[in-house]
Amino acid sequence: MKRLQLDFRRSPPAGAGGWALLAVGAVLAGTVTWAGVHIRGEIAAQDATARQILAGLPGPLRDSRPAAAGGSERDGALAGMHRVQASIDNRPWQALFATLEGLASDDVALLALTPDARKHQLRITAEARDLGAMLDYHRKLEGTPALRDVALVSHEFAEQVPGRPVRFSLVASWVTDHANP
């Protein structure tokens, strides 16, 4: 009978699976490094675009003060973006939407609302069952205290749709509380 020898100090020879795992790890490390470089380049390009956009904004919205010591241009750009967001949030959206919801009817369906916050204008695209419903909706909009200068921009009959509804666009100016522009 042969004697059993156990050697706990010797390491087993490296197999093909270990080498394959090492190669996959090296490829993944290279891919992550390349992706990091690519993402840094994209961030730099987006920062440049943001600076160009901020430079084109009117004076009160642009951050004209220099960055503080230890600060960066990104902080100034972020501050400018916060001012733009605040100017959008200060618009009377709730009153405008409440007015439009109050005019809801079964004869007219709103398809799109395109507000221009700076000009206080609203473009309404809608569809009415017939010409009379469209004109009635136009009159109701003119009678609201929140909207003025309501004008019909375009209208057309949808010939392919049963019942031939009227698709139309209106432009209106909305009145705001001057204490809270």
ChimeraX attribute file (.defattr): number of C-alpha atoms within 10 A of each C-alpha:
attribute: neighborCount
match mode: 1-to-1
recipient: residues
	/A:1	3
	/A:2	4
	/A:3	5
	/A:4	6
	/A:5	6
	/A:6	7
	/A:7	7
	/A:8	6
	/A:9	6
	/A:10	7
	/A:11	7
	/A:12	6
	/A:13	6
	/A:14	8
	/A:15	8
	/A:16	9
	/A:17	9
	/A:18	10
	/A:19	11
	/A:20	11
	/A:21	11
	/A:22	12
	/A:23	12
	/A:24	12
	/A:25	12
	/A:26	12
	/A:27	12
	/A:28	12
	/A:29	12
	/A:30	12
	/A:31	12
	/A:32	12
	/A:33	12
	/A:34	11
	/A:35	12
	/A:36	12
	/A:37	11
	/A:38	11
	/A:39	12
	/A:40	11
	/A:41	12
	/A:42	12
	/A:43	11
	/A:44	11
	/A:45	12
	/A:46	12
	/A:47	15
	/A:48	12
	/A:49	12
	/A:50	16
	/A:51	17
	/A:52	11
	/A:53	12
	/A:54	21
	/A:55	16
	/A:56	11
	/A:57	13
	/A:58	9
	/A:59	10
	/A:60	10
	/A:61	19
	/A:62	20
	/A:63	21
	/A:64	13
	/A:65	7
	/A:66	10
	/A:67	14
	/A:68	10
	/A:69	6
	/A:70	5
	/A:71	10
	/A:72	11
	/A:73	14
	/A:74	13
	/A:75	13
	/A:76	20
	/A:77	21
	/A:78	14
	/A:79	15
	/A:80	21
	/A:81	17
	/A:82	13
	/A:83	16
	/A:84	16
	/A:85	12
	/A:86	12
	/A:87	14
	/A:88	13
	/A:89	11
	/A:90	11
	/A:91	17
	/A:92	18
	/A:93	14
	/A:94	9
	/A:95	14
	/A:96	17
	/A:97	11
	/A:98	11
	/A:99	16
	/A:100	16
	/A:101	10
	/A:102	10
	/A:103	12
	/A:104	12
	/A:105	12
	/A:106	8
	/A:107	15
	/A:108	20
	/A:109	14
	/A:110	16
	/A:111	12
	/A:112	12
	/A:113	15
	/A:114	11
	/A:115	17
	/A:116	11
	/A:117	16
	/A:118	10
	/A:119	9
	/A:120	16
	/A:121	19
	/A:122	19
	/A:123	19
	/A:124	19
	/A:125	19
	/A:126	19
	/A:127	23
	/A:128	23
	/A:129	17
	/A:130	16
	/A:131	18
	/A:132	12
	/A:133	18
	/A:134	23
	/A:135	13
	/A:136	14
	/A:137	19
	/A:138	15
	/A:139	12
	/A:140	12
	/A:141	21
	/A:142	16
	/A:143	12
	/A:144	15
	/A:145	11
	/A:146	19
	/A:147	21
	/A:148	16
	/A:149	12
	/A:150	20
	/A:151	15
	/A:152	16
	/A:153	12
	/A:154	11
	/A:155	16
	/A:156	13
	/A:157	17
	/A:158	13
	/A:159	10
	/A:160	8
	/A:161	9
	/A:162	7
	/A:163	11
	/A:164	15
	/A:165	21
	/A:166	21
	/A:167	22
	/A:168	20
	/A:169	20
	/A:170	18
	/A:171	21
	/A:172	20
	/A:173	18
	/A:174	21
	/A:175	17
	/A:176	17
	/A:177	9
	/A:178	6
	/A:179	5
	/A:180	8
	/A:181	12
